[in-house]
Amino acid sequence: MTSITTNGNTYYGNPPALTLFERDRVSFLTIVVILGVGVLVSTIDLATRTARRSTGPGIAAILAGSVVLLVSLFGLLLGLAGVGVVGGLLIGVGVPSRSVSST
């Protein structure tokens, strides 16, 4: 009979599904911090480019999105997290948009 002990409770047979936070707190906190920093950096980069009316790419946002994508890639290989969509959106924030000029 299989058993698992979590937070002082021992479960036998078919234990309840554990969240990532319950299984591995360090990985969970690492993912949350990387996502939070990536979103914060991209937000600051977008606000700065908007205030300066810059038309160039946001290097900081693209780098932050790339780091989040790399974490997602290695997280999927280890079976921990799949946050690639967020990384793609952060890279999208850094890419300049094409404005249609009305003539």
C-alpha positions as CSV (number, residue, x, y, z in Angstrom):
1,M,0.0,0.0,0.0
2,T,1.5,3.4,-1.0
3,S,1.5,6.2,1.5
4,I,2.5,9.9,1.4
5,T,3.1,12.2,4.4
6,T,2.4,15.9,3.7
7,N,2.2,18.6,6.4
8,G,2.0,16.0,9.2
9,N,-0.9,14.1,7.5
10,T,-0.3,10.6,6.2
11,Y,-2.4,9.5,3.3
12,Y,-2.8,5.8,2.2
13,G,-3.9,4.4,-1.1
14,N,-4.9,7.2,-3.4
15,P,-3.5,10.4,-1.9
16,P,-4.9,13.8,-2.9
17,A,-3.2,15.6,-5.8
18,L,-0.5,18.0,-4.5
19,T,0.0,21.4,-5.9
20,L,3.5,22.5,-7.0
21,F,3.7,24.7,-3.9
22,E,3.1,21.6,-1.7
23,R,5.5,19.4,-3.6
24,D,8.4,21.9,-4.2
25,R,8.2,25.3,-2.6
26,V,11.6,26.5,-4.0
27,S,10.6,25.8,-7.6
28,F,7.2,27.5,-7.1
29,L,8.8,30.6,-5.6
30,T,11.4,30.7,-8.3
31,I,8.7,30.6,-11.0
32,V,6.6,33.3,-9.3
33,V,9.6,35.6,-8.8
34,I,10.8,35.2,-12.4
35,L,7.2,35.8,-13.8
36,G,6.8,38.8,-11.5
37,V,10.1,40.4,-12.4
38,G,9.5,39.7,-16.1
39,V,6.1,41.4,-16.0
40,L,7.5,44.3,-14.0
41,V,10.4,44.9,-16.3
42,S,8.2,44.7,-19.4
43,T,5.7,47.1,-17.9
44,I,8.4,49.7,-17.0
45,D,9.9,49.3,-20.4
46,L,6.6,49.8,-22.2
47,A,5.7,52.8,-20.0
48,T,9.1,54.4,-20.7
49,R,8.9,53.9,-24.4
50,T,5.4,55.3,-24.4
51,A,6.4,58.4,-22.5
52,R,9.3,59.0,-24.8
53,R,7.3,58.2,-27.8
54,S,10.0,55.7,-28.9
55,T,9.4,53.7,-32.0
56,G,12.3,51.3,-31.5
57,P,12.1,47.8,-29.9
58,G,12.0,47.4,-26.1
59,I,15.2,45.5,-25.4
60,A,14.4,45.1,-21.7
61,A,11.0,43.6,-22.5
62,I,12.3,41.3,-25.1
63,L,15.1,40.1,-22.8
64,A,12.6,39.6,-19.9
65,G,10.3,37.6,-22.2
66,S,13.2,35.5,-23.4
67,V,14.2,34.6,-19.8
68,V,10.6,33.6,-19.0
69,L,10.5,31.5,-22.2
70,L,13.8,29.8,-21.2
71,V,12.4,29.1,-17.7
72,S,9.3,27.6,-19.4
73,L,11.4,25.5,-21.7
74,F,13.5,24.0,-18.8
75,G,10.4,23.8,-16.6
76,L,8.6,21.7,-19.2
77,L,11.7,19.4,-19.5
78,L,11.6,18.9,-15.7
79,G,7.8,18.8,-15.6
80,L,7.5,21.9,-13.3
81,A,5.9,24.7,-15.3
82,G,4.6,25.8,-18.6
83,V,4.7,29.6,-18.7
84,G,5.7,30.1,-22.4
85,V,2.6,32.0,-23.3
86,V,3.5,34.7,-20.7
87,G,7.0,34.9,-22.2
88,G,5.6,35.3,-25.7
89,L,3.4,38.1,-24.5
90,L,6.3,39.9,-22.8
91,I,8.3,39.6,-26.0
92,G,5.3,41.1,-27.9
93,V,5.3,44.1,-25.5
94,G,8.9,44.8,-26.6
95,V,8.2,44.6,-30.4
96,P,7.3,47.9,-31.9
97,S,3.8,48.1,-33.4
98,R,3.2,49.3,-36.9
99,S,1.0,52.3,-36.9
100,V,-1.2,52.8,-39.9
101,S,-1.0,56.4,-41.1
102,S,-4.1,57.9,-42.5
103,T,-3.3,60.1,-45.5
